[in-house]
Amino acid sequence: MKVEYGNVAEDAVWAGVDTHAATNWLSVVDARGSELFSGEFATDPEGYRKLCDEIRRLGSPVAAGVECTGT
């Protein structure tokens, strides 16, 4: 199955974050829906920085969904 996303970068990635009290779980996929990363980060300033750095390391972020934010 091929999904068209319009004019996105070739290295486009999508991120999802499952939030918890002490940790956040990050999953990042590419345009084919292939998982590029899945892992846990602390819910402190250093953990949030590492989570964001990991997304950018994997490609150009297109969108992110964060659970339990009302979005």
Secondary structure as the mmCIF struct_conf table of DSSP 4:
data_model
#
loop_
_struct_conf.conf_type_id
_struct_conf.id
_struct_conf.beg_label_comp_id
_struct_conf.beg_label_asym_id
_struct_conf.beg_label_seq_id
_struct_conf.end_label_comp_id
_struct_conf.end_label_asym_id
_struct_conf.end_label_seq_id
BEND BEND1 GLY A 6 ASN A 7
TURN_TY1_P TURN_TY1_P1 GLU A 10 ASP A 11
STRN STRN1 ALA A 12 THR A 19
BEND BEND2 ALA A 21 ALA A 22
STRN STRN2 THR A 23 ASP A 30
TURN_TY1_P TURN_TY1_P2 ALA A 31 ARG A 32
STRN STRN3 GLU A 35 ALA A 42
BEND BEND3 THR A 43 ASP A 44
HELX_RH_AL_P HELX_RH_AL_P1 PRO A 45 LEU A 58
BEND BEND4 GLY A 59 GLY A 59
STRN STRN4 SER A 60 VAL A 66
TURN_TY1_P TURN_TY1_P3 GLU A 67 CYS A 68
BEND BEND5 THR A 69 THR A 69
#
